[in-house]
Amino acid sequence: MELLYNRQFEVDKAIILAATSRTSSYSRAFNEIARQAIHLGGKEGLSIARQLGFLTYRSSKSYDERFTPDEVVAYQQHQGNKFKERFDLNCYLTLLDVLDSHNIDRGRTDVTHVFKNLETKVLTMGFIDDLLYPDDQVRALGER
């Protein structure tokens, strides 16, 4: 959104997935738990942060349909262990900081006017089960 707003790139069409106009308090709370896990546990904390992240965009129903209670524990641990080996924890902390500070309206008087005059065609897409970036908030951003 910022790149389009600031016209830093010439883009004809853009698809923006799971983005809202600002980071919610709920999202910030999840990010803080992930951040604390990393600070306390290093790479093991990064594994926990990833496992926590999985819970934010998958519903209870989708987990129940795919896993038994015992299988889901192994699945979550496997995903966390894979992630901690291939992703730099400092990069993850930086991503959390960027996500926490996101607010497209900050310091701007009329961002809606700018969006309406963008030459880029923008499609926003959300996911019904996403806890941190709810579909209705993503849709509201797209309607701006």
Backbone torsions as a table, in degrees:
resi	resn	phi	psi	omega
1	MET	NA	-46.3	179.9
2	GLU	-61.1	-41.6	-179.4
3	LEU	-62.8	-41.1	177.8
4	LEU	-68.0	-44.5	-178.5
5	TYR	-59.4	-44.9	-177.9
6	ASN	-85.6	0.6	178.4
7	ARG	52.3	44.6	-179.0
8	GLN	-79.4	-18.2	177.8
9	PHE	-136.7	148.5	172.1
10	GLU	-86.7	115.4	-177.3
11	VAL	-131.7	128.0	177.9
12	ASP	-78.0	-44.3	-177.3
13	LYS	-138.1	144.1	178.8
14	ALA	-138.6	141.3	172.3
15	ILE	-114.8	123.1	-178.8
16	ILE	-111.7	117.0	-176.2
17	LEU	-99.8	132.7	171.0
18	ALA	48.6	54.5	178.1
19	ALA	-128.9	139.0	176.1
20	THR	-115.6	174.4	-177.5
21	SER	-71.8	-23.3	177.6
22	ARG	-154.9	160.6	177.1
23	THR	-74.5	129.1	-179.8
24	SER	-79.4	163.4	175.6
25	SER	-61.7	-37.8	179.8
26	TYR	-62.8	-45.8	178.4
27	SER	-63.6	-42.6	179.6
28	ARG	-61.0	-37.4	178.6
29	ALA	-64.0	-44.3	176.7
30	PHE	-61.5	-44.4	-179.5
31	ASN	-61.8	-36.6	180.0
32	GLU	-68.1	-37.9	175.9
33	ILE	-62.4	-43.8	178.2
34	ALA	-61.6	-43.8	-179.4
35	ARG	-62.0	-45.3	179.6
36	GLN	-64.2	-39.1	178.1
37	ALA	-60.0	-42.8	179.9
38	ILE	-66.8	-44.7	-179.9
39	HIS	-63.2	-36.4	-178.9
40	LEU	-81.3	-32.3	-170.6
41	GLY	-122.7	7.2	179.9
42	GLY	55.4	-128.5	-178.3
43	LYS	-64.3	-35.6	176.6
44	GLU	-65.0	-36.8	175.7
45	GLY	-65.6	-36.0	176.0
46	LEU	-63.2	-39.7	176.1
47	SER	-60.2	-44.3	179.0
48	ILE	-64.9	-41.9	178.8
49	ALA	-59.1	-42.2	179.0
50	ARG	-65.2	-42.7	178.8
51	GLN	-62.1	-40.5	176.5
52	LEU	-61.9	-43.2	179.5
53	GLY	-58.4	-39.1	179.2
54	PHE	-58.6	-34.9	-178.6
55	LEU	-70.3	-18.8	-175.3
56	THR	-82.1	-21.2	-178.3
57	TYR	-120.9	11.2	173.2
58	ARG	-124.4	139.5	-177.3
59	SER	-83.8	162.1	174.3
60	SER	-57.6	-41.3	180.0
61	LYS	-61.3	-43.9	-178.9
62	SER	-66.1	-35.4	176.1
63	TYR	-66.4	-44.4	-179.2
64	ASP	-64.0	-34.8	179.6
65	GLU	-72.9	-28.3	-173.9
66	ARG	-97.5	-29.9	-171.3
67	PHE	-133.1	153.1	163.3
68	THR	-83.2	165.5	178.0
69	PRO	-56.8	-35.5	178.7
70	ASP	-73.4	-39.0	-179.7
71	GLU	-64.6	-36.4	-175.4
72	VAL	-66.5	-33.6	178.1
73	VAL	-63.5	-47.0	179.1
74	ALA	-63.2	-39.9	179.6
75	TYR	-63.0	-48.2	-179.0
76	GLN	-61.3	-45.0	-179.8
77	GLN	-64.1	-40.6	178.6
78	HIS	-60.9	-46.5	-179.7
79	GLN	-63.0	-43.3	178.5
80	GLY	-63.6	-42.0	-179.8
81	ASN	-67.0	-39.7	176.0
82	LYS	-60.7	-46.0	-175.4
83	PHE	-64.2	-43.9	-176.2
84	LYS	-64.8	-23.9	-179.7
85	GLU	-84.4	-21.7	-175.0
86	ARG	-114.5	-5.8	-176.2
87	PHE	-121.1	135.1	179.7
88	ASP	-76.3	127.0	-176.0
89	LEU	-66.1	-30.9	176.9
90	ASN	-68.2	-34.6	174.7
91	CYS	-64.3	-40.4	179.4
92	TYR	-64.4	-42.1	177.1
93	LEU	-62.0	-39.4	177.3
94	THR	-64.0	-43.0	177.3
95	LEU	-60.1	-42.0	177.7
96	LEU	-60.8	-42.4	178.5
97	ASP	-62.3	-42.4	179.2
98	VAL	-64.4	-45.7	178.8
99	LEU	-60.6	-42.8	-178.6
100	ASP	-64.3	-30.4	-176.6
101	SER	-91.7	-2.3	-175.9
102	HIS	-65.2	125.0	173.7
103	ASN	-161.4	99.0	-174.2
104	ILE	-63.3	-22.7	-178.1
105	ASP	-89.5	-11.5	-174.7
106	ARG	-57.9	125.1	175.3
107	GLY	72.0	13.4	-178.1
108	ARG	-122.5	140.9	-178.7
109	THR	-90.1	-33.1	-176.1
110	ASP	-146.2	68.0	180.0
111	VAL	-67.5	-28.6	179.7
112	THR	-60.8	-41.4	178.5
113	HIS	-60.8	-42.6	179.9
114	VAL	-64.0	-44.7	179.5
115	PHE	-59.1	-42.1	-178.3
116	LYS	-66.2	-25.2	-179.2
117	ASN	-97.9	5.5	176.8
118	LEU	-63.1	139.1	174.3
119	GLU	-81.6	-16.8	178.9
120	THR	-78.1	132.5	172.2
121	LYS	-83.0	126.5	-174.1
122	VAL	-118.9	132.9	172.8
123	LEU	-118.0	124.6	174.9
124	THR	-103.6	141.0	179.6
125	MET	-134.3	130.9	175.4
126	GLY	-118.7	175.8	-178.1
127	PHE	-125.3	129.8	-173.2
128	ILE	-53.5	-41.0	-174.6
129	ASP	-89.1	2.9	-177.7
130	ASP	-73.4	117.3	-178.5
131	LEU	-75.3	-33.5	-173.4
132	LEU	-88.0	-29.3	-178.8
133	TYR	-130.4	75.1	-173.8
134	PRO	-60.0	145.1	-177.3
135	ASP	-52.7	-41.6	-178.1
136	ASP	-66.5	-34.8	178.2
137	GLN	-73.5	-35.3	175.8
138	VAL	-65.6	-42.8	178.7
139	ARG	-62.1	-41.7	179.3
140	ALA	-61.1	-38.9	176.8
141	LEU	-63.3	-43.6	-180.0
142	GLY	-63.7	-29.7	-179.4
143	GLU	-78.4	-12.3	179.2
144	ARG	-71.6	NA	NA
